[in-house]
Amino acid sequence: MTPPNPVLDFTPEIERETRDLYQRVRHVIPDVEWPVHAPLISAINRRKRERKAIILVHNYMTPEIFHGVADYSGDSLGLAQFGERTTAETIVMCGVHFMAETAKILSPDKTVLLPDLKAGCSLASSITAADVRALRQRHPGVPVVTYVNTSADVKAESDICCTSANAVQVVESLGADEVIFIPDQFLGKYVAGKTSVRLILWAGACEVHERFSGQELRDFRGMHPGIHVMAHPECPPDVLAEADFVGSTSAMIGHVGKLRPQKVAMITECSMAGNVAVEFPEIEFIQPCNLCPHMQRITLPKILRCLETLSPAIDVPPDVAQRARQALERMLAVGRGAARD
């Protein structure tokens, strides 16, 4: 049975301690919620120092986590790379299961914790290692490019990994006329439109991004004249066709900072818009709110419990980790600067 969430007092000391942070995030976190979040943020930050741990936070985490407790925030590969470089012995991954696995693969000697083991991913669950082996049998000699949003078992069966930002570069680096590209069919279609390499696709999709439609974007434009629409390449083709900019989570953040539009819609997991809005309070963010149910499983109480118990810990069998690491390192060798999901 899961222990009940801790109830901590919002004392005057905690109010003073967290006052500056709240002034920064108050336009994305309601006043009524802060007395609940602040004591947990204070306790987590104190406990992680005692444990000599770091907390890595994905762009899709809710603002109280993203801005309240992160030592590093970013996309999945950036989190794993930061974890690999840190001298901390314990990593708390505020993301989903495949991200924690990737961190463990790149940092085998560190303890990697995931606050909720049920935080999964529809893309990662759409394909298995056996599926990859079957694809290889049907297409002998064709190299396999695997999106990082996959399990360690699937990465281990692959030739090389990619992110949404470097997928075209990775595909073309193989020098092959044909490539098996798994598991995201929409990202695959996007990449296929950017290269002459023939892609053999898998019918996987992100349950957040696949729900958007081109008509939805047209409706946004009708309701919000002048809005600048950005979409993640995991979205369906009709969505990408309607967007003003298509890019990874990191690319979208960079694009907002460079362009500074008056109104913007990020067609991706809607928590990200709230996180970015903190950095650009002068921009109006219209949030098309498709929430990832798996990301939402990570909460402040679970992070605190994770630090208290040093569990649940992620483990990857050594033979799987070794082969998966090779696929990741091949990707990093193609272009470290572009590697972002």
N, C-alpha and C positions, 0 to 999 in steps of 0.2 A: 504494500500500500504506500502511495506517495505521501510524505509528510505534509502537513498543512503549511501554507505560506506563512512566513514569519510576520508578525505585526509589530512594527517598530515605531517608537514615538518620534514625532516631529518636534524636537526640543529647540529652545532658543539657540543653543550651541550649533545644532545642525542647520538651522535657518541661516545663521551667520556664515557658517562654513560653505554653504551651497548658494549663497545669495548672488555672487557674480555669475555663476553658471546659469542660474535661472534667468537672470536679466538677459543673458545671451539667447536662451531658447524659449522665452516666454511666449513668443508669437506662434510657436508650433506645439507647445505643451500647455493645456488649459490650467489656469490657476488652481482649480479644484483638485487636480491630479498631483500637483507638486508635493504636498505634504505626505503623500503616499510614496512617491518615488525618492524623495530626498534622503530619508533615513536609510533606505536600501543602498542608494548610491554611496553614501558615506560609509556604510558597513562594508560594502564590496571593496571600495578603494583602500580601506584600512586593512582588510583581510588579505588582499592580494599582495600588499607590501610585506605583511607578516609571512606569507607563503613564498615570497620572492617569485611571484608568478606574473605573467603578462596576460592581458585580455585583448584578443584580436576580434574585431567587429566588422562584419560584412556591411556593404552599402545598404542592404535591405533590412537591417535591424531597425527597430523603432527608435525615435529620437532620444528617449531617456537613456537607452543603452548606448546608442551611437555617440552621443555627446557627453554622457555621464560617466562612463567607466572605461572607454577604449584607451588602450595604449597605442594602438595602430588601427586605422580603419581603411577599408578599400575593397577591391574585388578579391575573388577567391585565391587567385594565384599570388597576388600581392601579399595577402595574409600569410600564405605558406612560406613565401620567400622571406618575409620579415621574421617569421618564426624560426626559420633556418639560421638567420643571422644573429638572433638575440642570444645573450648569455644566460637568460632565465632558464631554469630547469623545468618549469611548468608552464604550459600554454593552455589557456581557456579559449576555445573556439566558439565565438558567437556567430553561428552560421548553421549550415546543415551538414549531414553526415559525411558526404564525399569531401567537403572542405577539411574536416578534421582528419580524415584518412590521408588526404594529400599532405597536410602539415606533418603527420606522423611519418609518411614516406620520406619526406625531405629532412625530417629531424628525428631519426629513429632512436636517439639516445635521450630524448626529452619525453616527459609525461604530457600527453595531449588529452585534454578533457573536453567533453561535449555536454552542456547542461541538460540536454534531453536527447536520448538515443533515438527517439521516434521522429526527430527532425530530419526528414528524408528529402527526396527530390524526384519529381515525376520523370525527368530525363534519366536520372541514374537508375531508376527502377524499370525503365522501358527496355533495357537490354542486359543480357547476361554474358558471362565469359563463354558459355556454350554457344550462344548466338554468334559471337565473333568467330569462333572456330568454324561454325557452319558456313558463315560468309566466306571465310578463307577457302573452304573446300569447294564452294560454288564458283569462286573467282580465284583460281590458283595463281600465285605470283603477284597479285594486286596488293599494294601496300595499304595498311589501315591507318587512317587518321582519326583520332578519338578526341572529342571535346572533353575538356577537363571536368565537365558536369557529369561524371561517371564514377562508378565504383572502382576501387583498387583492382579488383579481379578483372574488370574490363580493360583498364589501363595496361595491366600486365600482358594482355593478349594483343596489344597494339604495337605498331611500329613507332608511332610518334603521337604526342598530344598536341592540342591547339587550344587557343582561347578565341572568343569572338573577334577580338581585335587583330590577332595575327593569323587567322585561319587561312586566308588567301596566300599569305607568305609561306606558311607551313606546307600547304598543298603543293605549291609551285616549287618548293625546295627539294621535293623528292625526284624531280625530273622524270616523272611517269606520265603516260598518256591517260591513265585511268587510276582512280583512287577510290577506295571504300571510305566513306565519310559518315561517322556515327557520333551520337544517335539522333541529333536534332535535324529533322527534315527541313524546317524553315531556315535555320542557319545554313544548312547545306544548299538550299535553293539560292539563298543570297550569295554564297560563295561561288556557286556554279555560274552565276551571272557576272562574276568578276574575273573569271579565268577560262582558258581554253581547255583545261583538264576536264575530262569526263568524270563526274562523281556518281558513284553508286550509293544511294541514300538508304537510310533506315527510317521507319515511320514513328520516331519519337518526337515528342513536343513538350514544351514547358506549359504546365497547366495554368500559369499566370498569363504568359504572353500569347498563347493560342486563343484566348478569349477575346482579344481585341479585334476590331474589324475596321475596314476602310470607311464604312459608313459612320462609325462612331467618331472617327477623326473629322469627317466632313461636318458632322453635327457640332463638334467642338468649335470648328472655325465659324459656323453660323452663329453660335451663341457668344463667341469671344473674338470679335474682329481683330485682326492683327496678331493673333496668337502664333507663336513659333513652336512647331511640333517636332519633337525628337522621339525616335523609336529605336528600341533594341532589336538587333537582327534575329532574335529568336521569335519575333512576331511574324504572322502570315504575310505573304507577298503583297496583298492588297493594302495592308497597313503601311508597309515600307514605301509603297508607291505614293501614298498620300503624305508621307512625312517630309519635313524640310531638311532633316538631318537624321542619318542612321549611324549608330555607333554603340560601342560597349558602354558599360556603366562609367568607366573612367573617362572615356572619350566624351560622353554627354556632359559630365561635370566640367571638363576642360572647355567644351564648346560654350557652355553657359557663361563661364568666366571670361571668355574671349569676346563673345557677341553681346552680352548683357541685354537681352531682349526685355521689353516691358512686361510681356506675358509669355509664359512657357508651359507646355505640357510635356511631361516625360512619360512616354508610353512604355512603362515597365512597372515593376512592383512599386506600389504607391508610397511606401515608407521612405523610399529614396528621395522623393521630392521634398518631404518634410525635412530630411537631413540637409539637403543642399540649400533649402530656403534659409536656414540659419546663417549660412555664409553670404547670402545675397538678399538681405531683407527688403531691398528696394524693388525686387522683381516679384511679380504676382505669379505664383505657381498654381496652375489649375490641375488638380489631382484626379486623374481617372482611376478610381480606387479599386484596383485588383490586388488583393493581398495574397501573399504566399502563405498557405496554412502551415507549412513546415517552418518557415522563418518565424512565424508568430508563436511557435512553441517555446522559443527562447525568451525568457522573462527575467527580470531582476531577481525575484525570489529564487529561481532555479540557478542563476549564476552564483548567488550567495551560498546556496546549499552545495553547489559544486565545489566551491573553494573551501567550505567547511569540511567536506568529506573526502576531497580529492577524488571524486568519482562523478559520473562514469568516465572511465579511461578508455581511449581508443587503442586497439592493437591491430596490426596488420601482419599476417604470417610472413616470415623473412623471405621465403622464395617469391611470394607475390610482390612484396615490397621492392625487392631487388629488380624485378622485371618492370614493374610500374615506374620505378625511379628512372630506369633507362629511357622509357618513353617520354617522361617529363624533361629529363636532361637533354634529350635530342631537340625538344621544342625550345628550350632555353638557349641552346647553341645556335638556333636559327636566328634569333633576334630578341635578346633580353629586354631591350627598351620597349618593344611593342607588345609584350606579353601581358595582356589584360583581358579579363572576361567581361 
